[in-house]
């Protein structure tokens, strides 16, 4: 302990002695002044570079010093910049400092001087200032020839939006100088008698080849110029992120933004450097949007990346700090297989690239059928996955697809992996919907069977054929098999009697469907039932019936068909529940002007159909397309007879309920002194006259001898929604005396006669000897 105290005291005395010595030595070398000042320049960068030493600086010492600097332009008295440079100076140390000029150095002569100040708090007694050094001249451009014209700077690189100073220097013979930026004239300021300067603010980016600036002397046409290389502003990388797909490589991506590269090698495109702070490693990226980083075998868990974008003008950087297990973008599953494929079930298996038991995957499985997703499930796995698809439809093509992501920390899904497969066929699962009509012909029974195709969900495969088995109810041993193509939708059977059970099955390569059973016991066309007229609406036909009593009724069937001229009928039917007494029959096939017949059957537990009602009606009635063909007979001075043929139902577009007969007389032509008698009559002939087709009108007595009387008459259909169409009008003239008289024929349209909404048109004629003329007036149009 004593020896340690002695040593400590000895060291303290040595330090005090050293400090005293240093102070004495420094005092001997005071003051300290700059020496050996040298100045160089870089025209492209517009920079001055200074270097100097400090004379009389003590050996092996260092001091904090300040160097005031002044810079003049053109002449020493024109000081344009004043500043200080602070640094720590060591013995035998060369000091360097630089300054950037906003004006190209070639545009003017510059002068620089410097002095020094000791500013070290450790030695306050040594604070002092030296004298200014002499001015040092810097000339970047040699004197010009009389006809010379130069523009500076040359090869200037700036960012879009920067401010730039350009100068034009010219010889003594050039007097009229003007300058342009591209095509726009720019006005400058006179720096001296042979120098013009131009201040360009917020310079634009025009093209990668640069922006043109040039000057011309008007008197001599001498010109010169420069190209400003204006770069787009370097952007900070966007959407910077890193991820791994295999725990071997990290892939870092970003959006680089605008390319700052320029033509003529003035500036290459920006480069990127990736730096990781925890490991201290750095990588120069080979691509402008992507950089791969190798993961160490020790599996570093946390990464702190800095991405630096760099060009000749500036740097930009972004950071990303993350845990490796939070940035896993799995590869697509592989070894995807469909196994144990059955008609309604299949098993899907797959694998993912394993990363050990410490990492789990969540896999999403989808099953597509008919171009839509019908099943979806999520499965958590380490390496091997499996899922079973149930409730599949036989003979159907499916597409399974699967993708995976991190289970604990979701980052991104992998790509989908697809696998197609088809289920095998199965026997049809539902009996065909069967219906039929029965009629007797001579001693045989004609059965027209109809069935509807099974839906795809129930066919379970391609229907190859339909089997129809007929079994006699009177002779059970008589069983007959009929077969027809799978494309057929019906069959015509000729049976020796009308008491049969008929079974219909649909068949594919895997088997047959359940049987559809109907029982016939007589001629369905001759069963007694009163036909009732019903009216269709926009929603269809409303069909009703009385509920059948008894427990043996299992339902009802309504069938319908269009009543057409030909014998072919697209029979349709609808099955109704047992406790229902009405239904609405709608179909896109219903058309206006077409009559449809409906029949209602009750179905017993024995599958026997009994007709309980007939209906008929039009979806929409249309006016008759033509009027009756009328003949006039038995003409005399008091009456005549109108007759017409019975209407045809073949082309009927609505229900005909009767006829209208119109009669109107024209003014008589009487000699002077005789009176006129007007006659007008309209008669509606109702349903009772539909079969008679005859009408006899009676005239008033004729009181005008030797007078002519003309009568107009027409016969129209009377249907459910009004009268018939515009008529064919006929004219008959008669006289009280039959003698020859010139016939003065003319035609004219008379006023419209409207009766019960029916519009008719008249024509008239004068006829010789009461001959009959028929005048066709207008054309046939439907009445709505």
C-alpha positions in Angstrom: 0.0 0.0 0.0 2.8 2.4 0.8 4.6 1.6 -2.5 1.4 2.4 -4.4 1.1 5.9 -2.8 4.7 6.6 -3.7 4.0 5.6 -7.3 0.9 7.8 -7.5 2.7 10.9 -6.2 5.6 10.3 -8.7 3.1 10.2 -11.7 1.4 13.4 -10.6 4.6 15.3 -10.4 5.6 14.0 -13.9 2.3 15.3 -15.4 2.6 18.7 -13.8 6.1 19.0 -15.2 4.9 18.0 -18.7 2.1 20.6 -18.6 4.5 23.3 -17.6 6.9 22.4 -20.4 4.1 22.4 -23.0 3.0 25.9 -22.0 6.5 27.2 -22.2 7.0 25.6 -25.6 3.8 26.9 -27.1 4.5 30.4 -25.8 7.7 30.4 -27.8 5.9 29.6 -31.1 3.1 32.1 -30.9 1.5 33.5 -33.1 0.5 30.6 -35.5 -0.4 31.7 -39.1 -1.5 29.9 -42.3 1.3 29.0 -44.7 1.8 27.3 -48.1 -1.7 28.1 -49.3 -2.5 26.3 -52.6 -5.7 26.6 -54.6 -7.1 24.2 -57.3 -10.5 23.9 -58.9 -12.9 21.5 -60.6 -14.8 23.2 -63.3 -17.5 20.4 -63.7 -18.3 20.6 -60.0 -17.7 24.4 -59.8 -15.6 23.9 -56.7 -12.4 25.5 -55.3 -10.1 23.3 -53.2 -7.8 24.9 -50.6 -5.0 23.3 -48.7 -2.5 24.9 -46.3 -0.4 24.3 -43.3 0.2 26.3 -40.0 3.7 27.6 -39.7 5.6 27.4 -36.4 3.3 24.7 -35.1 4.9 22.9 -32.1 6.0 19.3 -32.6 3.7 16.5 -31.6 0.9 18.8 -30.5 -2.6 19.6 -31.5 -4.8 22.7 -31.1 -8.4 23.6 -31.9 -8.2 26.4 -34.5 -10.6 28.6 -36.6 -9.7 29.8 -40.1 -11.7 32.8 -41.4 -11.8 32.7 -45.2 -12.8 35.4 -47.7 -13.5 35.0 -51.4 -13.8 37.8 -54.0 -14.8 37.8 -57.6 -13.5 39.9 -60.5 -11.6 42.2 -58.1 -10.4 41.7 -54.5 -12.6 44.4 -53.1 -15.7 42.6 -54.4 -16.0 40.0 -51.6 -18.8 37.6 -52.3 -18.4 35.0 -49.5 -17.1 35.1 -45.9 -17.0 32.1 -43.6 -15.1 30.2 -40.9 -13.6 26.7 -41.0 -13.0 25.1 -37.6 -10.9 22.0 -37.1 -8.3 20.4 -34.8 -4.8 21.0 -36.2 -1.9 18.6 -35.6 1.7 19.0 -36.0 2.8 18.5 -39.6 -0.8 18.4 -40.7 -2.1 19.6 -44.1 -5.5 21.2 -43.9 -8.1 20.8 -46.7 -11.2 22.8 -47.4 -13.6 23.2 -50.4 -16.1 25.8 -51.6 -18.8 25.5 -54.3 -19.6 28.5 -56.5 -23.0 29.1 -57.9 -21.4 30.8 -60.8 -19.2 28.6 -63.2 -15.6 29.3 -62.3 -14.8 30.1 -66.0 -17.1 33.1 -65.9 -14.9 35.3 -63.6 -11.6 35.5 -61.8 -11.7 34.6 -58.1 -9.5 35.6 -55.2 -9.0 33.9 -51.9 -7.3 34.8 -48.6 -7.2 33.2 -45.1 -6.1 33.8 -41.5 -6.0 31.7 -38.3 -7.4 31.9 -34.8 -6.3 29.7 -31.9 -9.5 28.7 -30.1 -8.5 26.0 -27.6 -10.2 26.1 -24.2 -7.3 24.1 -22.7 -4.9 27.0 -23.4 -6.9 30.2 -23.0 -3.8 32.2 -22.7 -2.8 31.2 -26.2 -5.8 32.7 -27.9 -4.6 34.9 -30.8 -5.3 35.9 -34.4 -2.9 36.0 -37.3 -2.8 38.5 -40.1 -4.7 37.8 -43.4 -2.7 36.0 -46.0 -2.2 37.7 -49.3 -4.9 37.3 -52.0 -4.5 34.3 -54.2 -5.9 34.6 -57.7 -7.8 31.7 -59.3 -8.4 32.0 -63.1 -10.3 29.0 -64.7 -10.5 30.5 -68.2 -7.7 31.9 -70.4 -8.2 35.3 -72.1 -10.5 35.1 -75.1 -9.8 35.8 -78.7 -11.8 38.9 -80.1 -14.3 36.6 -81.9 -14.7 34.0 -79.3 -18.0 33.1 -77.7 -18.2 30.6 -74.9 -21.1 29.3 -72.6 -20.6 27.7 -69.2 -21.0 25.4 -67.4 -20.2 22.4 -69.5 -21.8 19.1 -68.7 -23.8 20.4 -65.8 -25.8 17.8 -63.9 -28.7 19.1 -61.8 -32.0 17.8 -60.4 -35.4 18.9 -61.8 -36.5 22.0 -60.0 -33.0 23.2 -59.1 -31.6 26.8 -59.7 -28.8 27.1 -62.2 -26.5 30.1 -63.1 -25.2 30.2 -66.7 -22.8 32.6 -68.1 -21.8 33.7 -71.6 -18.3 35.2 -72.2 -17.4 36.8 -75.5 -14.5 38.6 -77.2 -14.2 42.3 -77.9 -15.5 42.0 -81.5 -18.9 40.6 -80.4 -21.4 43.3 -79.4 -25.0 41.9 -79.9 -25.5 38.7 -77.9 -28.8 37.0 -77.2 -29.4 33.6 -75.6 -32.2 31.0 -75.5 -33.3 28.2 -73.3 -34.7 25.7 -75.8 -36.8 28.1 -77.9 -37.5 30.7 -75.3 -35.2 33.8 -75.2 -33.6 34.5 -71.8 -32.5 37.9 -70.6 -29.3 38.1 -68.6 -27.3 40.5 -66.4 -24.0 42.1 -67.3 -21.4 40.8 -65.0 -18.6 42.8 -66.7 -18.1 44.2 -70.2 -17.5 40.7 -71.7 -19.7 38.5 -69.5 -23.5 37.9 -69.2 -25.0 35.8 -66.5 -28.4 34.1 -66.5 -30.3 32.9 -63.4 -32.5 29.9 -64.3 -35.0 29.0 -61.5 -36.8 25.7 -61.1 -35.3 24.1 -64.3 -37.7 21.5 -65.8 -36.9 18.0 -67.0 -37.6 17.9 -70.7 -35.8 14.8 -72.0 -33.1 12.4 -71.0 -30.8 13.9 -73.6 -30.8 17.2 -71.6 -32.0 20.8 -72.0 -30.4 23.1 -74.6 -29.1 26.6 -73.8 -27.3 28.5 -76.5 -26.2 32.1 -77.4 -25.8 33.8 -80.8 -24.1 37.0 -81.8 -26.5 38.8 -84.3 -23.8 40.6 -86.2 -21.5 37.7 -86.9 -23.8 34.7 -86.4 -21.2 33.2 -84.1 -22.9 30.8 -81.6 -22.1 28.5 -78.8 -24.1 26.6 -76.2 -24.3 24.0 -73.5 -26.5 21.1 -72.5 -28.0 21.0 -69.0 -28.4 17.4 -67.9 -31.6 17.7 -65.8 -32.3 14.6 -63.8 -35.6 13.5 -62.4 -35.6 13.7 -58.6 -34.5 10.4 -57.0 -37.5 9.0 -55.1 -37.5 7.1 -51.9 -38.1 3.3 -52.6 -41.8 2.5 -51.9 -43.4 -0.7 -50.6 -40.1 -2.1 -49.4 -40.6 -5.6 -47.9 -38.7 -8.8 -47.5 -40.0 -12.4 -47.3 -38.7 -16.0 -47.5 -40.2 -18.9 -49.3 -37.8 -21.7 -48.2 -36.0 -20.3 -45.1 -32.8 -20.2 -47.2 -33.1 -16.9 -49.0 -34.8 -13.6 -48.1 -36.2 -11.9 -51.2 -36.5 -8.1 -50.7 -38.6 -6.1 -53.2 -39.6 -2.5 -53.7 -41.0 0.0 -56.1 -38.1 2.0 -57.4 -40.1 4.9 -58.7 -38.9 7.0 -61.6 -35.6 6.1 -63.3 -33.1 8.9 -63.0 -30.8 7.7 -65.7 -29.7 10.2 -68.4 -28.3 9.8 -71.9 -24.7 10.4 -73.0 -23.5 8.7 -69.7 -24.3 11.9 -67.8 -25.9 9.8 -65.1 -26.6 6.1 -64.9 -29.8 4.7 -63.4 -29.9 4.7 -59.6 -28.3 1.8 -57.8 -29.4 0.1 -54.6 -27.5 -1.1 -51.6 -29.0 -3.4 -48.9 -27.6 -3.1 -45.4 -28.5 -5.3 -42.4 -27.6 -3.7 -39.1 -27.5 -6.7 -36.8 -25.0 -8.7 -38.9 -23.3 -5.5 -40.3 -23.4 -7.1 -43.7 -24.0 -5.1 -47.0 -24.9 -6.2 -50.5 -25.0 -4.3 -53.7 -28.2 -5.2 -55.5 -28.1 -6.4 -59.1 -31.7 -5.5 -59.9 -33.6 -2.2 -59.6 -36.6 -3.9 -57.9 -35.2 -7.1 -56.2 -32.4 -8.1 -54.0 -31.8 -11.6 -52.5 -30.2 -12.1 -49.1 -28.8 -15.4 -48.0 -30.1 -16.6 -44.6 -27.4 -17.8 -42.3 -27.4 -21.3 -41.0 -27.8 -20.1 -37.5 -31.3 -18.8 -38.6 -31.1 -15.3 -37.4 -34.7 -14.5 -36.3 -34.7 -10.7 -36.5 -33.6 -8.6 -39.3 -33.2 -4.8 -39.6 -32.7 -3.9 -43.3 -31.8 -0.5 -44.7 -32.3 -0.1 -48.5 -30.3 2.8 -49.9 -31.1 4.3 -53.4 -28.2 6.2 -54.8 -27.4 8.3 -57.9 -24.8 11.0 -58.6 -26.8 13.7 -56.9 -28.3 12.2 -53.7 -29.2 9.2 -51.6 -32.5 7.9 -50.3 -33.1 5.2 -47.8 -35.9 3.2 -46.2 -35.9 0.6 -43.3 -37.7 -2.6 -42.5 -37.5 -4.4 -39.1 -39.1 -7.9 -38.9 -39.1 -11.4 -37.5 -38.2 -14.0 -40.0 -41.1 -16.3 -39.1 -43.6 -13.5 -39.7 -42.5 -13.1 -43.4 -43.0 -16.6 -44.8 -44.5 -16.8 -48.2 -44.9 -20.6 -48.7 -44.2 -22.3 -52.0 -47.2 -23.9 -53.7 -48.2 -27.4 -52.3 -46.8 -30.3 -54.2 -47.7 -34.0 -54.6 -51.4 -33.1 -54.9 -53.4 -36.2 -55.5 -57.0 -37.4 -55.7 -57.4 -40.8 -54.1 -60.4 -43.2 -53.5 -62.6 -41.4 -56.0 -66.2 -42.7 -55.7 -69.5 -41.6 -57.1 -70.2 -39.3 -54.2 -66.9 -39.0 -52.4 -63.2 -38.3 -53.0 -60.0 -37.8 -50.9 -57.4 -35.1 -51.6 -53.9 -35.3 -50.3 -50.9 -33.0 -50.6 -47.5 -31.9 -49.1 -45.9 -28.6 -48.3 -42.2 -27.8 -47.9 -41.5 -28.5 -44.2 -39.7 -26.2 -41.9 -39.6 -28.5 -38.9 -42.0 -28.9 -36.1 -41.7 -25.3 -35.0 -43.6 -24.0 -38.0 -47.2 -24.8 -39.0 -49.2 -24.0 -42.2 -52.8 -23.1 -42.7 -54.1 -24.6 -46.0 -57.3 -23.5 -47.8 -59.0 -26.1 -49.9 -61.7 -25.3 -52.4 -63.8 -27.6 -54.6 -65.3 -26.1 -57.8 -68.2 -27.6 -59.7 -69.9 -26.0 -62.7 -67.5 -23.0 -62.4 -68.4 -22.1 -58.9 -67.0 -23.0 -55.4 -69.3 -25.5 -53.8 -67.1 -26.6 -50.8 -64.4 -24.9 -48.8 -62.4 -26.0 -45.8 -59.2 -24.9 -43.8 -56.7 -27.4 -42.6 -53.7 -26.8 -40.3 -50.7 -29.0 -41.0 -46.9 -29.4 -40.6 -46.1 -31.1 -43.8 -48.8 -33.6 -45.0 -52.4 -32.6 -45.6 -55.6 -34.4 -46.3 -59.3 -33.5 -46.9 -62.4 -35.6 -47.9 -65.0 -34.2 -50.3 -68.5 -35.6 -49.6 -71.9 -35.2 -51.2 -70.5 -35.2 -54.7 -72.6 -35.8 -57.8 -71.9 -38.9 -59.8 -70.5 -38.5 -63.4 -69.5 -34.9 -62.7 -66.2 -33.1 -63.4 -64.7 -31.2 -60.5 -61.7 -29.1 -59.9 -59.9 -29.0 -56.5 -57.5 -26.3 -55.6 -55.3 -25.7 -52.6 -53.0 -22.9 -51.2 -51.2 -22.5 -47.9 -49.9 -19.7 -45.6 -48.3 -19.4 -42.2 -50.7 -20.6 -39.5 -49.4 -18.5 -36.6 -48.5 -15.3 -38.4 -50.2 -14.8 -41.8 -48.1 -13.0 -44.4 -49.2 -14.3 -47.9 -50.9 -17.2 -49.5 -48.9 -19.5 -51.7 -50.0 -19.9 -55.3 -53.0 -22.1 -56.0 -52.4 -25.7 -57.0 -55.1 -27.2 -59.1 -56.2 -30.8 -59.7 -59.1 -31.9 -61.9 -61.1 -35.2 -61.4 -64.4 -36.8 -62.3 -66.7 -39.0 -60.3 -67.8 -42.3 -61.7 -71.5 -42.9 -62.7 -74.1 -44.3 -60.4 -77.6 -45.6 -61.1 -80.2 -42.8 -61.5 -81.5 -41.8 -58.1 -85.0 -40.7 -59.0 -87.9 -42.2 -61.0 -88.8 -40.3 -64.1 -91.9 -38.1 -64.0 -94.4 -40.0 -66.2 -97.8 -39.1 -67.5 -100.0 -40.3 -70.4 -103.3 -40.2 -72.3 -105.5 -43.2 -73.0 -108.0 -43.7 -75.8 -109.8 -46.7 -77.3 -109.6 -47.6 -81.0 -111.6 -50.5 -82.2 -110.9 -53.2 -79.6 -107.4 -51.8 -78.7 -106.3 -49.3 -76.1 -103.9 -46.6 -77.4 -101.6 -45.2 -74.6 -99.4 -42.2 -75.3 -96.8 -42.1 -72.6 -94.7 -39.0 -71.8 -91.9 -38.5 -69.3 -89.6 -35.6 -68.4 -85.8 -35.9 -68.5 -84.2 -36.3 -65.1 -82.1 -33.5 -63.9 -78.3 -33.9 -64.0 -78.3 -34.3 -60.2 -80.5 -37.4 -60.6 -79.3 -39.0 -63.8 -75.9 -39.7 -62.3 -74.6 -40.5 -65.8 -75.7 -40.5 -69.4 -79.2 -42.1 -69.8 -78.8 -44.8 -72.4 -82.4 -46.0 -72.6 -85.8 -46.1 -71.0 -87.5 -49.4 -70.1 -91.3 -49.5 -70.2 -92.9 -52.7 -68.6 -96.6 -53.3 -69.1 -98.4 -55.7 -66.9 -102.0 -56.7 -67.5 -104.2 -56.3 -64.4 -106.6 -58.9 -65.7 -103.9 -61.4 -66.7 -101.0 -60.9 -64.3 -98.8 -63.4 -66.2 -98.8 -61.1 -69.2 -95.7 -58.8 -68.8 -94.1 -57.1 -71.7 -90.8 -55.1 -71.8 -90.5 -52.1 -74.2 -87.3 -50.2 -74.6 -86.5 -46.8 -76.2 -83.6 -44.5 -76.7 -82.3 -42.3 -73.9 -83.0 -39.3 -76.0 -86.7 -40.1 -76.2 -89.3 -38.4 -74.0 -92.3 -40.7 -74.7 -93.7 -43.8 -76.2 -96.9 -44.9 -77.9 -98.3 -48.3 -76.8 -101.1 -50.3 -78.3 -102.6 -52.6 -75.8 -105.3 -55.2 -76.2 -107.3 -53.8 -73.3 -107.4 -50.8 -71.0 -106.5 -52.4 -67.6 -102.7 -52.2 -67.2 -100.0 -51.2 -64.8 -97.1 -49.5 -66.5 -93.6 -49.2 -65.0 -91.0 -46.8 -66.5 -87.3 -46.7 -65.5 -84.3 -44.7 -66.8 -81.1 -46.6 -67.3 -77.4 -45.7 -67.5 -74.2 -47.8 -67.5 -74.3 -48.1 -63.7 -77.9 -49.3 -63.3 -81.5 -48.3 -63.5 -83.6 -45.7 -61.6 -86.5 -46.5 -59.3 -89.7 -47.2 -61.3 -92.4 -44.7 -62.0 -95.8 -46.5 -61.9 -99.1 -45.5 -63.5 -102.3 -47.6 -63.8 -104.8 -47.3 -66.7 -108.3 -48.5 -66.4 -110.2 -46.9 -69.4 -110.3 -44.3 -72.1 -109.3 -41.0 -70.5 -110.6 -39.1 -73.5 -114.2 -40.3 -73.0 -114.6 -39.8 -69.3 -117.5 -37.6 -68.6 -116.7 -34.1 -67.2 -118.2 -30.8 -68.0 -115.8 -28.4 -69.8 -115.5 -25.0 -68.2 -114.1 -21.9 -69.8 -111.3 -20.1 -67.9 -109.5 -16.9 -68.8 -105.7 -16.6 -68.8 -103.9 -13.7 -67.2 -100.3 -12.4 -67.3 -99.6 -14.9 -64.4 -101.0 -17.9 -66.3 -104.2 -19.9 -65.9 -106.0 -20.3 -62.5 -107.3 -23.9 -62.4 -109.5 -25.1 -59.5 -111.4 -28.3 -58.7 -113.4 -29.9 -55.9 -111.6 -31.8 -53.3 -112.2 -35.6 -53.6 -113.3 -37.3 -50.5 -111.7 -40.5 -49.2 -108.4 -41.6 -47.9 -107.3 -43.2 -51.1 -106.4 -40.0 -52.9 -102.7 -39.3 -52.9 -102.7 -36.3 -55.1 -103.8 -34.6 -58.3 -102.4 -34.0 -61.8 -103.2 -31.1 -64.1 -102.2 -31.6 -67.7 -102.6 -29.2 -70.6 -102.0 -28.9 -74.2 -102.6 -26.3 -77.0 -105.6 -27.0 -79.2 -104.0 -27.0 -82.7 -105.1 -28.2 -86.1 -102.6 -31.0 -86.2 -102.7 -34.0 -83.9 -99.4 -33.4 -82.3 -99.5 -32.0 -78.8 -96.6 -31.0 -76.5 -98.4 -32.4 -73.4 -97.3 -30.9 -70.1 -98.4 -31.8 -66.6 -98.1 -30.7 -63.0 -98.3 -32.8 -59.9 -100.3 -31.4 -57.0 -100.5 -32.4 -53.4 -103.6 -34.3 -52.0 -105.1 -31.5 -50.0 -105.0 -28.8 -52.7 -108.0 -27.6 -54.8 -106.3 -25.1 -57.1 -103.1 -24.1 -58.8 -101.8 -21.5 -61.2 -100.4 -23.0 -64.5 -97.7 -20.7 -65.9 -95.5 -21.3 -68.9 -93.2 -19.3 -71.2 -94.8 -21.3 -74.0 -98.2 -19.7 -73.7 -99.1 -17.5 -76.7 -102.0 -15.1 -77.3 -104.7 -16.3 -79.7 -104.1 -20.0 -78.9 -106.7 -22.1 -77.0 -105.4 -24.4 -74.3 -107.2 -27.4 -72.8 -106.7 -28.4 -69.2 -107.7 -31.7 -67.5 -107.7 -32.4 -63.8 -107.2 -35.9 -62.5 -107.4 -37.4 -59.1 -104.7 -40.0 -58.3 -105.6 -42.9 -56.1 -103.3 -45.1 -53.9 -103.5 -47.7 -56.7 -102.0 -45.1 -59.1 -105.3 -44.9 -61.1 -106.1 -41.5 -62.6 -109.7 -40.3 -62.6 -110.7 -37.3 -64.7 -112.5 -34.8 -62.4 -112.5 -31.7 -64.5 -112.0 -30.1 -67.9 -111.0 -26.5 -68.5 -110.3 -24.5 -71.7 -109.3 -21.0 -72.3 -107.1 -18.5 -74.1 -104.0 -17.0 -72.5 -105.1 -13.8 -74.3 -108.1 -13.6 -76.8 -107.5 -11.9 -80.1 -110.2 -10.5 -82.4 -111.3 -12.8 -85.2 -109.2 -12.6 -88.3 -112.2 -12.7 -90.7 -115.9 -12.1 -90.7 -118.7 -14.6 -91.8 -119.3 -15.0 -95.5 -122.9 -13.7 -95.9 -125.4 -14.5 -98.7 -128.6 -12.5 -99.3 -131.7 -14.4 -100.7 -135.4 -14.1 -101.0 -135.4 -10.4 -101.8 -138.8 -8.8 -102.2 -140.3 -5.3 -101.5 -140.8 -6.1 -97.8 -137.9 -8.4 -96.8 -134.8 -10.4 -97.7 -132.9 -13.2 -96.0 -129.3 -13.1 -94.8 -127.5 -16.4 -94.3 -123.9 -17.5 -93.6 -121.9 -20.6 -93.0 -121.1 -21.8 -89.5 -117.8 -20.5 -88.1 -114.7 -22.6 -88.2 -112.9 -23.3 -84.9 -109.7 -24.3 -86.6 -108.3 -20.7 -86.7 -110.4 -19.3 -83.9 -108.4 -16.8 -81.7 -111.1 -16.2 -79.2 -114.5 -17.6 -78.1 -117.3 -16.7 -80.5 -120.5 -16.0 -78.5 -122.9 -14.9 -81.3 -123.3 -12.5 -84.2 -124.2 -8.9 -84.8 -126.4 -8.0 -87.8 -126.3 -4.3 -88.9 -128.9 -2.8 -91.2 -129.2 0.8 -92.4 -131.2 2.4 -95.2 -130.0 5.2 -97.5 -132.2 8.1 -98.4 -134.8 7.3 -101.0 -135.0 9.0 -104.3 -138.7 10.1 -104.6 -140.5 12.1 -107.2 -141.9 15.5 -106.1 -144.8 15.2 -103.7 -143.8 11.9 -102.1 -142.5 11.6 -98.5 -139.3 10.0 -97.3 -139.4 7.1 -94.8 -136.2 6.3 -92.8 -135.3 2.7 -91.8 -132.5 1.7 -89.5 -132.1 -1.5 -87.5 -129.4 -3.4 -85.5 -130.0 -6.9 -84.1 -127.7 -9.1 -81.9 -128.1 -12.8 -82.5 -127.0 -14.7 -79.4 -125.8 -18.1 -78.7 -129.0 -19.8 -79.9 -128.4 -18.5 -83.5 -124.8 -19.8 -83.7 -126.1 -22.9 -85.5 -128.9 -21.3 -87.5 -126.7 -18.8 -89.3 -129.8 -17.0 -90.8 -131.7 -13.8 -90.2 -134.7 -12.2 -92.0 -135.2 -8.4 -91.7 -138.7 -6.9 -92.3 -139.0 -3.5 -94.1 -141.6 -0.8 -93.6 -144.3 -0.6 -96.3 -143.2 1.2 -99.3 -145.3 4.3 -100.0 -143.3 5.7 -102.8 -144.0 4.2 -106.2 -141.2 4.2 -108.7 -138.7 4.9 -105.9 -135.4 3.2 -105.2 -134.4 2.1 -101.8 -130.8 1.2 -100.8 -129.9 -0.8 -97.7 -126.5 -1.5 -96.1 -126.1 -4.6 -94.1 -123.2 -6.4 -92.3 -122.8 -9.5 -90.1 -120.0 -9.5 -87.5 -118.8 -12.0 -84.9 -119.7 -11.3 -81.3 -116.9 -12.6 -79.1 -116.0 -12.5 -75.5 -114.1 -9.2 -75.5 -116.4 -7.3 -78.0 -117.5 -7.4 -81.6 -115.8 -8.6 -84.7 -113.4 -6.7 -86.9 -114.2 -4.1 -89.6 -116.7 -5.8 -91.9 -117.3 -6.6 -95.5 -120.3 -4.4 -96.3 -122.9 -5.2 -98.9 -125.4 -3.0 -100.6 -128.8 -4.0 -102.0 -131.1 -1.7 -103.9 -134.8 -2.3 -104.8 -137.6 -0.3 -106.4 -141.4 -0.3 -106.2 -141.5 -0.9 -109.9 -139.0 -3.0 -111.8 -137.9 -1.1 -114.9 -134.7 -0.3 -116.5 -133.0 2.9 -115.3 -129.4 4.0 -115.8 -127.1 2.9 -113.1 -125.0 5.7 -111.6 -122.4 3.8 -109.6 -120.4 5.6 -107.0 -118.5 4.7 -103.9 -118.1 6.8 -100.7 -117.2 6.4 -97.1 -120.1 7.1 -94.7 -120.0 7.9 -91.0 -118.8 5.3 -88.6 -121.5 3.4 -86.7 -120.3 2.3 -83.2 -122.2 -0.4 -81.4 -120.8 -2.0 -78.2 -117.4 -0.8 -79.0 -117.4 -2.1 -82.5 -116.3 0.2 -85.4 -117.9 -0.5 -88.8 -117.6 1.3 -92.2 -120.1 1.8 -95.0 -120.1 1.9 -98.7 -123.0 2.6 -101.1 -123.9 2.2 -104.7 -126.8 2.9 -107.1 -127.6 -0.3 -108.9 -129.7 -0.9 -112.1 -132.6 -3.4 -111.9 -131.7 -4.0 -108.2 -128.6 -6.0 -109.1 -126.4 -6.9 -106.1 -123.0 -5.4 -105.6 -120.6 -6.2 -102.8 -118.2 -3.5 -101.8 -115.1 -4.3 -99.7 -114.4 -1.4 -97.3 -111.3 -1.1 -95.2 -109.2 -4.1 -94.0 -109.4 -6.6 -91.2 -107.8 -5.6 -87.9 -108.0 -7.1 -84.5 -110.2 -5.4 -81.9 -108.5 -4.9 -78.5 
